[in-house]
Amino acid sequence: MGIFDGLWLGLQAAIQPTMLLYCFIGVFLGTLVGVLPGVGAMAAISLLLPITYYIPSTAAIAMLAGVFYGSQYGGSIASILLNLPGTPSSAVTSLDGYPLAKQGKAGVALFTAMTGSFVGSMLGLLLLICFGSALSRVGLAFGPAEYFSLMLLGLIAASAVGSGSPAKSLAMVVLGLLLGVVGTDVNTGLPRFTFGVPELMDGINLVALAMGLFGISEVITSIRAGGSGSVNARFSLRSMLPGRDEVRRSVCPMLRGTAIGSFFGAMPGTGAAIASFISYAVEKKVSREPGRFGKGAVEGVAGPEAANNAGAMTAFIPTLTLGIPGDVVMALMLGAMMIHGIQPGPLMVSENPAMFWGLIVSFGLGNLMLLVLNLPLIGIWVSLVRIPFSMLYPAILVFICLGVYSVNNNVFDVYVVALVGAAGYLLAKLGFNPAPLLLGFVLGPMLEENLRRALLLSRGDPMTFVERPLSAGLLFLCVALLSWAAWGALRKLIREPKVLAEPQVS
């Protein structure tokens, strides 16, 4: 069956009233859980999984998929308006989205985020349709050594994310790696760095870390600064639309972000978080004005949002075509398919063409629904910044505590978010950007796991990382990126004139 025949068959299945209804329910709930800090797609899909027993199989998978990619849309809203990222990928959006909101351009930031999300999703879906099998074969070529090198490249690229010194960003990556090893060792089953605290046996809660670093620390900073109105409360319909210059600055980052997100989304074990960080790092490197990043650059919103949503779409490539889930959410989706008697894999297209193509078309319809649903609501979301700070901050703290507690129903996580928030405030005062720490925390356990697995397979020979061509190429990029950053810092140091203090003569 050709692509056009398959799309026609999928369209006939996707435009059924039942499919449209459940697809809309999925994207609506996804946007809602994305806006609410701390809930996330994984928790929402887990809660909805028992309900799908009573729904037709294709409609059930379309609804759960809508929750997944709908949450990518909604996650940017709280990040831009309140600096409350619930996931690492939305944390990247807050780096420039929140400064834009403080400058009175919350509508522009939200419009750019929605547009970037739509472009990334639709182009990622196009790649899923045309090159799904080919991208899956590329993913199968990656072994533990290649994944280690790829994640190392992502961590080094994260050192370029910070708005200050690359050395400070690299230090935050290392701190994130150290925090990521807290908990039970998956190989030996022994606790590491728990200091006798039983609640740390499962590691530090990611949501608590993200909300403490960004949400609590921002609340403390704003309260100490007086918090009388740093966000411009006036807005109009015209101010919500980006200008010609902002549109021009957004187009290329969206395309580059889509390419980056599509590649990493198709790689099992990577996903949207690393794609968003690398997209941001790329945009900062190719920009003629890198100093604008972190202060309200629209490219810092457009690129990562496109990468985030393109990664969400192409994450279905290994799941549908190979039956290999790339992350925890995709594992839940795979479980839902098996519950309904669907066996993902190379034979799914030929044995279940109506279901496969029906899901593909429903993804496109779901993204159209998200665009139609979210763009008219931008004015309502922007109105949040009109709430006085004295009323907004207590509500933010309540949402943070509820969101963190709801993940594991554990009060200890609330204490963690308070402690991390205080530490995040001190780090921000010292000029350390928290975003690289978050990526180091997420990729640290996977980096360690693939390192140990590669050494185990090679019987402890470290040369396995340079003997494999893909791994060697990625390591070469790591060295090149470090050399580039070091040369830039050295050149800046040489160009700056040294000012020596004149001794005072009495």
N, C-alpha and C positions, 0 to 999 in steps of 0.2 A: 504494500500500500504506500503510495506517495504521500508527501507532506501535505499537499493541497487536499487530497482525498481524505487524509486523516483529520485535517482541520475542519473540513465540511462535516464529517461524521461527529467530531467533537462538538461543533456548534449546535448540531441537532440535539445532542444530549444535554448541553449546558444551558440552552434557552428554555428548558422545561421549567414550569413555575416552581416546582419543588426545589430544583437545583438553584434557581435564582434566589429563592427565599432563604435557603440555608447558607448560601454564599454571602448574602447580605448580612445575615445574623453573625457569621464568622468575622467579617471585616469590621462590623460595628463593635463587637465585643473585643476584637483585637485592638482597635483604636482606644477603646475605653481602658483596657488593661495596660496599654502603653502609656497613657496619660497618668494613670495612678502609679505613683512611685512604689517600687518594691514588689508588685504583683508579677508581671512578666508573662511571656507566652507559655513557658513551661508549666507554671502553676495553673494557668487557665485551661490549657489542653488537658492536663491531668484531671481537673475537675469535670471537664466536659466529656471525657472518654467514656464513662458509664452511660451517658445519655445517648451516645451514638449507636448503642445496641438497637434502639427503636427507630433508627433513621436509615433510609436506603444507603447502601455502601458508598456509592460515588458521591452522593450529597454529603454524607458524613465526613469523608476525607476532604472534600472541598471546603466544608465549614471549618474543620480543624486547620487546614492550610490557610484559610482566610484569617483566623486568629493569629497565626504565626507572622505572616507578612503585614497584617494590619497593625500588629504591635510595633513593627519597625517604623510605621508612619507616626503612631501616637507617642512613641518614646521621645521623639524630638521636641514635642510640645512642652513637656515639663522641663526638659534640658534648656530650651531657649528662654522660656519665661521665668523659671524659678531656679535655674541651675541645679536641678534635681535629676541627674541621670540614673535610671534604674539598671542600666546595662553598660558595659564598657564601650560598646559602639556608639551609644547615645552620649557618652561622656565626651567624645571627640567633638560632637556637634555643639556642646555647650561652650567649648573654648572660644569660639567666635560668635555663636548665636546669642549667648547671654550678654556679651558686650554690645552687640547690636541692639538688643532689647533695652539696655541701659541708656543707649543713645536715642531712644524713641523710635527705633526701626524694628520693633518686634514684628509688625506685620510683614515687612520685607523679608525678615529672617524666616518667618513661618511659610511665606509664599515660596521662597527659594527652597526651603526644606521639602515642602510638598511636591514642588515641581521636580526637584532632583530625585526624590523617592520614586515618582511616577516614571521618569525617564529611565532610571536605573532598573526598575522592575520590568518595564516593557522590553528594554533591550536585553536584559538578562533572560527574559522569557523567550525572546527571539533566538538567543544562543542555545537555550534549552531545546527548542524545536529543531534547530538546524544542526547543531554540533554536539548533542547530548552524548551520543555513543563515543565520539572521538575524545571529548573531554574526560569521559569516564576512563578511557584507556590511558590517558595521560596520568590520571589520578592513581591508577593501578601501578604505574611505573615508579611511584614514590614508595620507598621503603623507610625504615627507621632513620637511616643516615640522612636521607633527603629531607625528611620532616624535621629532624634536628637542625639541619642547616637552614631550612626555610624559616623556622621559628626564630633562630638566632638572627637571621636577616631582619625579621620583623622587630625584634627587640632593639637592634642597632638603629633601625630606621626610626624607632620611637624616640631615640635621643635627639632627633631633629624636630620632634613635635613641640618641645618646650619653647616658650617665647624668650627665655633667657639663655644662659650658658649651656652649651651641649654637654659639658662636664657635669653640671648639676642634673640635667635630664638623665644622663647615663647613671648617675648615682641613685636617682629615683627608680630607674629600671632595676638596679641591683637590690635596692630595698624591697621592691615588689617581689623579686625572686626569693628573697629571704622569707618574706611573709607567706609566700606560696608553699613553702615546704613545711609549714606548721601543720601538725595533724599526724595521722597514722601513715606509716610507710606502706605503700601498696605491695611491695615485694616481701618485706620481712614481717609486716603486721605490728611493728614496734612504734610507740609514740615518739614524735620528734618535736622538741621545743614547746611542749605543752605545759611544762613547769608544774605538773601535778594538777592542772585544771581539767576536769573531765570534759567540760564543754568544748575544749579545744581539740579533742580527739578527732573530730570531723573537719578540722581546719577552721579558718576565719571565714565568716559569711561574706560572700562577694557583695551582696546588696548593702550590708552594713558598711563595708569598706567604701563602696562608691558613694553612698549617701553621706557618710561622715566626711570624706575628703572634699566633696563638692557642696553638699547642702548645708551641713552644720557649720562648716568653716565659713561659708558665705554669710550665714546668719550672724555669726560672731563678728565678722568683718564689718557688716553693714550696721550692726548695733553700735559698735565702737566708733564708727564713722558718723554716727548721729542718725543715719537712715531716714532723712526727712523727705527724700524724693529724688533719688538718683535716676529713677526711671521716668522718662517723659510720659505723662499721663494723657496728653493730647494726641489724638490720632484721627485721621479721616480716611475715607475710601481711597483717595489718591495716595496717601502716605503708606497704605498697605501694599501698593503695587511697586515693584522695583523699577528704577529708572533705566534709561538706555545703557548707561555705563555699567550698572549692576548686572543687567542681562548679558552684556558682552563679556563681563568677567566670569559669568557663571557657566556659559555654554561649554567651553573646553574642559573645565574641571568636572562637569557632569559626565562627559564622554570618557575622560581618563579614569574617573572614579568607577564608571560602569565596567571598563575593561579590567581594572584591578579587582573589583568585587566579583566579577564573573569568574576570574581565574581562581581566586582563593575560595569562593563558594563551592566550586566543583572539587576542591581538594578535601577529602575526608579529614576531619580533625582540626581544620583551621577556622573557616567561617567568617562572619561579618566583622568581628571585633578587630582582628588583625588587618582585614581589608580596609576598615575605616581609618586606622592609625597610619597605615602605609599611604593611603590616598592623601591624608592630611600632610604627611611628610613630603610626598611628591609635589603637592601644590606649593608648599612653602619653598621647596628647592627650585622649582621652575619659575617662581614669581620674580618679577623685577623689583618688587618692594616687599621683601620678606618681613620687614619690620611691622607691616600692617597686621600680620597674623597674631592672634591673641588679643587684638584691640577692636575687632569688628570687621574682619575681612569676609565678604560674602562668599569668596572662593572656599573658605574654611567650613562653610555650611554645605555648599552645593556638592563638592567632591565627596566628602565622607558620607553624605546621605545617599548619593547615587551608588557608592560602593557598598554601603550597608544593605540596600534593598536589592541590588543586583546579586549580592552574595546570598540573600535570602531566597531568591528565585533559583539560582544555579545550584543551591544546596540540595535541591530535589533531584539533580542529575545522578549522583551516585546512589541515592536512595531508590529512585524509580528504575533506573537502568541496570544497576548491579545488586540492589538489595543491601547496600552498605551505608549505614547512617553516618553522617559526618559529625554530628554532635548529639547532645542529649535530646533536644527538641525533635530532631530527625529520627532518633531512636523511638521516641513516643509515636511519631507518625508511622514508622514502620510497624510498631506493635498494633496500632489501630488498623492498619491495612490487613495484617494477619488475622486479627479478630474477625474481620469481615470476609475472610477467605480469599484475600488478594495476595498473591505471591509476587512481590516486586523482583525484577531481574531482567536479563536479556530477552526472555521469552514473553514478557508482559505485553509488549507492543503487538506481537503477532497473535497471542492467545486472548488478550483482552483489549482489542483496539478501541472499542467504544468507551471503556472506562479510562484508558490512558489518555486518549485525545480529549475526552470530556473534561478530565482534570486540567489538562493544559489550557483549554479554552476558558474554563472557569477561573483560572488564575488571571487571565487577561481581563475578563469581565469584573473580577473582584477588584483589580487595580483601578479600573474605570469607576467603579462604585466608590472606592476610597477617595479618588480625586473629586468626584461630585459631592461626596459627603463632607470632605474636609475643607475645601476652598471656601464655601459660604460661611463656615464656622470660624474663619480666621478672626473676624471682627469680635466674636464672642471670646475667643481665647485671648486676644489682645486686651480686652477689657479687664482681664485679671490684674494687669499692671496698674489699673486705676485704684485698686484697693489700697488704703493707707497701710504703710509699713507696720504700724503698731498693731493692726489687725491681721496682716498677712503673715508675719513671722510666727506667732503662736500656731496658726493653722498649718504652716509648713512643718513645724516641729511635731505637731500631732500626726500629720500624714507620714512623716519619716518614721516615727515610732510605730505607728500602725503597720506600715509597709514592711518594716524590718521584722517586727514580731510575727506577722502573718506568714513569713516564709517557713519558719521552723516551729512556731508557737513557743518561742524560747525567750525569756526575759534577758538572758545573758547577752543576746544579740543587741538589745537596746543599750546595755552598758558599753558594748564594743563600739557602737556607732557614736556614742558620746565621747569616748576616749579617742577614737580615730578623728572625730571632728575637731577636738582640741589640738591634736597633733597636726592635723591638716592646716589649721589656722597658723600655727607656729611655723610650719614649713613654707606657707605662702608668704609670711612676713619676711622670711629669710631668702625669698626669691626662688623657691623650688616649685616647679609645676607638678601637680598631682597626677596628670593624665598618664605619663610614662610609668608611674608606679602601678597604676591599675592594669596596664597591659602586661607588665612584668609579673604581676600576681596571677593573671589569667593564664599566661603561656608558660609560667614557671613549671608547674607540675607536668605539663605535656612535654616540655623541653627535657626535663629530667627523665621522664619515662622513655622517650625515644632515644636519648643518649645511652641509658642503661641497656635498652633492648638491642641497639646497634652493637654495643661492645660485647653483649652476650652472644650475639650471632657470629661475631668475628673473633670470639674467644679472647677478648681483651685487646685486640689490635687497633690502635687509634688511627692507623693509616687507612682504615675502611672509609673514612670520611673524605679522603682526597683521591682514593682509587676509583670511586664511583663518579662518573662524569657529571651527573646532575648535582650531586652533593658538592663536588669540587667547584662547579660553576657558581653555586649559591655562596659558598665560602669565599670565593674570589670577589663576589659583589659585596660581601661583608667587609673584607679588607679594603676594597676600593672606597666604600662609604666612610669607613673610619679614617682613611687617609685624606679624603676630601674634607671631612670635618676638621681634622687636625691642621691641614694646610690653610683652610679658611681662618681658623683661630690664630695661626701663626702669622698670616698675612695681615690680619687686623691688628695684631700686637706690634708688628713692624711699622705699620703706617701711622699708628697713634704716637704723637710726640710725647716724649717723657718730660713731665713737669717736675722739676726738682725744687723743693722748698728752699727759699733763700734764708740763710741764717740772719736772725735779727741782731742789729748792732745797737747796743744801748748807748 
